Amino acid sequence: MEKKNIDDKFIGLKIKDAIIFNENLKKYVEVKINKSGKEIYKIDFNSKEAVYEYNVAILKGLYGLNMKFHSDALVPTPVNRYTFIYYIISEFLNNLDTLDKSEDKPELNILEIGTGSGILSILMSKYFCELTNKCDKDNKDIELINMYATDIKEEYLEIARENYSNNLDKLKLPIKFVNSQGNLIKNISELNKELNNNKYDIIFTYPPYYSDHSVASIRSFGGADAEKVELIGGGKYGEKFSEKLIEEAKDVLNENGIIAFMFPDKPEERRTLVENKILDCNLKLEKYEIQSGKRKRHIIFGIKK
């Protein structure tokens, strides 16, 4: 799969068209007439409420999903998240050399860390079969794909489960949402029982990345209490969470398995530290820069060889 060939229909929705999919967006839209008499639709992207409603519209209009988010959580950008999932699946296929070697196909295990509203895992569930062609028509292959999504905050998981249930008719892969109890991978007892010592083929996260001194008071930040800085990032640049995750992932990935991160553009130092950790753990490093409107995002892979 060529990474650059994402269908245009999945990466943009005009504000005027977005209103069709979410009437609640209308009250946040300002319409102006330019000099040529053309209507210009604008949203105040500094308003969390406006961004919330716009992203709800994008999810429904572009991806056919009915989603909601926790009022305290970061509002995810759907197009970025879809692009992330597309790249993950593409990278997985590029490194895949075992699934089709025998009639006794091995199970495939997929894990998201820090699912929040469930948007990444739900997109993965919807598009994995379509983009890989790994699911046969009678759905027998789907029974061999195990997908898990973790978070440390139960009220976020409740919303993720609700989003999953509300879109069940559109999804292909079943998802099990698990409370990690503050653990990353290895010490989550529920996962250990489910997998019975089996390993993962895909681990992915849009990780928390707040530095040691980002939060001055105890409040919620991306699903974790601010006082538990190691759960929201940690380190000078917010890199510690990701570094710890890589350390655990290297031991629980199958051969050709991947761990995937998406980061904002700045600070560059955080990405460099994470990339160095991938190499220090003897994983192959792959990285891509994507442009989303005026913003850059970076997708970083560690691949077990």
C-alpha positions in Angstrom: 0.0 0.0 0.0 1.4 3.4 -1.0 1.3 5.7 2.0 0.7 8.8 0.0 -2.4 7.4 -1.8 -4.9 8.2 0.9 -8.3 8.7 -0.8 -9.1 12.5 -0.7 -12.6 11.7 0.5 -11.1 10.7 3.8 -9.0 13.8 4.5 -11.2 16.9 4.3 -14.8 18.2 4.9 -15.7 21.8 4.3 -17.5 23.6 7.1 -20.5 24.2 4.9 -20.8 20.4 4.3 -20.1 19.6 7.9 -23.2 21.3 9.1 -25.2 18.7 7.1 -23.9 16.0 9.4 -24.1 17.8 12.6 -26.8 20.5 13.1 -25.2 21.5 16.5 -22.3 22.9 14.6 -24.4 25.6 13.0 -24.4 27.9 16.1 -20.6 28.0 16.0 -20.4 28.9 12.3 -20.0 32.5 11.0 -20.9 33.1 7.4 -19.4 36.1 5.6 -19.8 37.3 2.0 -16.5 38.1 0.3 -16.0 40.8 -2.4 -17.0 38.4 -5.2 -20.3 37.6 -3.4 -19.2 34.1 -2.3 -20.2 32.8 1.1 -17.3 32.1 3.4 -17.9 29.7 6.3 -15.7 30.1 9.4 -15.3 28.5 12.8 -13.5 29.8 15.9 -11.0 27.0 16.3 -10.0 28.4 19.7 -13.4 27.4 21.0 -13.3 23.8 22.3 -17.1 23.5 21.9 -16.9 24.5 18.2 -14.0 22.1 17.6 -15.9 19.3 19.3 -19.0 19.7 17.1 -16.9 20.1 13.9 -15.0 16.9 14.7 -18.3 15.1 15.4 -19.4 16.2 12.0 -16.2 15.0 10.3 -16.4 11.6 12.0 -19.9 11.2 10.7 -19.4 12.8 7.3 -16.1 11.2 6.3 -16.1 7.9 8.2 -19.7 7.2 8.9 -19.2 7.1 12.7 -21.4 8.5 15.5 -18.9 9.5 18.2 -18.8 11.6 21.4 -16.0 12.6 23.7 -15.5 13.3 27.4 -15.9 17.0 28.3 -12.5 17.0 30.1 -10.6 15.2 27.5 -8.5 16.5 24.6 -10.7 16.7 21.4 -9.0 14.4 18.8 -8.6 15.5 15.2 -10.3 12.8 13.2 -8.4 13.3 9.9 -5.1 13.0 11.8 -6.3 9.8 13.5 -7.5 8.2 10.3 -4.1 9.1 8.7 -2.3 7.5 11.6 -4.3 4.3 11.3 -3.7 4.2 7.5 0.0 4.5 8.0 0.0 1.8 10.8 -1.8 -0.7 8.5 0.5 0.2 5.6 3.6 -0.3 7.7 2.3 -3.6 9.1 1.7 -4.9 5.6 5.2 -3.8 4.5 6.7 -5.9 7.3 4.4 -8.8 7.1 5.8 -12.2 6.0 4.2 -14.8 8.2 0.4 -14.6 8.2 -0.2 -16.4 4.9 2.5 -19.0 5.0 0.2 -21.9 6.1 -3.4 -22.8 6.3 -3.2 -22.7 10.1 -3.0 -18.9 10.3 -1.7 -17.6 13.6 -3.8 -15.2 15.7 -3.2 -11.5 15.2 -3.0 -9.4 18.3 -3.5 -5.6 18.2 -3.2 -3.2 21.2 -3.9 0.5 21.7 -2.5 2.2 24.7 -4.5 5.2 26.0 -7.6 4.9 23.9 -9.6 7.8 25.5 -12.9 8.0 23.5 -11.9 5.0 21.5 -11.5 6.8 18.2 -8.2 5.2 17.0 -9.3 1.6 17.8 -12.7 2.2 16.3 -11.1 3.5 13.1 -8.8 0.5 13.2 -11.7 -1.9 13.6 -13.6 -0.3 10.7 -10.7 -0.1 8.2 -8.3 -2.9 9.0 -10.0 -5.5 6.8 -10.7 -3.1 4.0 -7.1 -1.9 3.8 -5.4 -5.3 4.3 -7.7 -7.7 2.5 -6.9 -10.1 5.4 -10.5 -10.9 6.3 -12.2 -13.6 4.2 -15.8 -13.3 3.1 -17.2 -15.7 5.7 -15.4 -13.8 8.5 -13.4 -16.8 9.7 -10.2 -14.7 9.7 -11.8 -12.1 11.9 -12.1 -14.7 14.6 -8.3 -14.9 14.6 -7.8 -11.1 15.2 -7.8 -10.0 18.8 -8.0 -6.3 19.5 -7.6 -4.5 22.8 -7.7 -0.9 23.9 -6.6 0.3 27.3 -7.0 3.4 29.4 -6.5 4.3 33.1 -9.7 6.2 33.5 -12.9 4.2 33.7 -15.2 7.1 32.7 -13.2 7.4 29.4 -13.5 3.7 28.9 -17.3 3.9 29.4 -17.5 6.5 26.6 -15.2 4.4 24.4 -17.5 1.3 25.0 -20.5 3.4 24.2 -19.0 4.7 21.0 -18.1 1.2 20.0 -21.7 -0.1 20.7 -23.2 2.9 18.8 -21.1 2.0 15.7 -21.2 -1.8 15.9 -23.0 -2.2 12.6 -20.1 -0.4 10.8 -17.2 -2.2 12.5 -15.4 -5.4 11.5 -13.1 -6.3 14.4 -14.4 -6.7 17.9 -12.6 -4.5 20.5 -12.2 -5.3 24.2 -11.7 -2.2 26.3 -9.5 -2.8 29.4 -8.7 -0.6 32.4 -4.9 -0.8 32.7 -4.8 0.2 36.4 -1.9 2.5 35.6 0.2 -0.1 33.9 1.6 0.0 30.3 1.5 -3.5 28.9 3.2 -6.3 30.9 1.4 -6.0 34.2 -2.1 -5.7 33.0 -3.5 -8.9 34.4 -6.6 -9.0 32.2 -4.6 -8.9 29.1 -2.1 -11.5 30.3 -5.1 -13.9 30.9 -6.6 -13.1 27.5 -3.4 -13.6 25.5 -2.0 -16.5 27.5 1.6 -15.5 26.9 1.0 -14.7 23.2 2.6 -11.5 21.8 1.4 -8.5 19.9 1.7 -7.7 16.2 0.6 -4.1 16.4 0.9 -1.7 19.4 -0.1 1.9 18.8 -0.6 5.1 20.8 -1.1 8.8 20.5 0.9 9.2 23.7 0.7 11.7 26.5 3.7 14.0 26.3 3.6 16.6 29.1 6.9 17.3 30.7 7.7 17.0 34.4 6.8 20.7 35.0 3.8 21.1 32.7 1.1 20.9 35.3 1.0 23.0 38.4 -2.1 21.6 40.1 -3.9 18.3 40.5 -6.4 18.1 37.6 -7.2 15.7 34.7 -4.9 15.8 31.7 -5.5 13.4 28.9 -7.1 10.8 31.2 -4.4 10.8 33.9 -4.2 12.7 37.2 -1.7 15.5 36.9 0.1 14.4 40.0 1.0 11.1 38.3 3.3 12.7 35.9 4.7 9.4 34.5 1.2 8.7 33.2 0.9 11.9 31.2 4.5 12.0 29.8 7.3 12.8 32.2 10.8 13.9 31.5 12.2 17.2 30.3 10.2 17.0 27.0 7.4 14.6 27.9 9.3 11.6 26.5 9.4 9.2 29.5 6.0 7.6 28.9 6.9 6.7 25.4 10.4 5.5 26.4 8.9 3.2 29.0 6.4 1.9 26.5 9.1 1.0 24.0 11.1 -0.8 26.7 8.1 -3.0 27.4 7.0 -3.4 23.8 10.3 -4.8 22.6 9.7 -7.9 24.8 6.0 -8.4 23.8 6.1 -7.9 20.0 6.1 -10.8 17.6 8.7 -10.9 14.8 7.8 -8.1 12.3 5.5 -6.6 14.9 5.4 -2.8 15.2 4.9 -0.2 17.8 3.6 3.1 16.4 3.5 6.7 17.8 2.1 9.9 16.5 3.5 13.2 17.8 3.0 16.9 17.1 5.8 18.8 15.4 7.3 20.4 18.5 9.5 20.0 20.4 11.8 18.1 18.1 13.9 17.0 21.1 11.0 14.7 22.3 10.9 12.9 18.9 14.7 12.5 18.9 14.7 10.9 22.3 11.9 8.5 21.4 13.6 7.6 18.1 16.9 7.0 19.9 15.1 4.7 22.4 13.7 2.7 19.5 17.2 2.1 18.2 18.6 1.4 21.7 16.0 -1.4 22.0 17.3 -2.9 18.8 14.1 -2.1 16.9 14.2 -0.9 13.3 13.2 2.8 13.1 10.8 4.2 10.4 9.4 7.7 10.5 7.1 9.9 8.4 6.1 13.5 8.4 2.5 14.4 7.5 0.9 17.7 6.8 -2.5 18.4 8.3 -3.7 21.8 7.2 -1.1 24.2 8.6 0.2 21.7 11.2 2.7 18.9 10.9 2.4 15.6 12.6 5.1 12.8 12.9 4.5 9.1 12.8 7.3 7.0 14.3 7.6 3.2 14.1 9.7 0.7 15.9 9.8 -2.7 14.1 11.0 -5.9 15.7 13.3 -7.8 13.3 
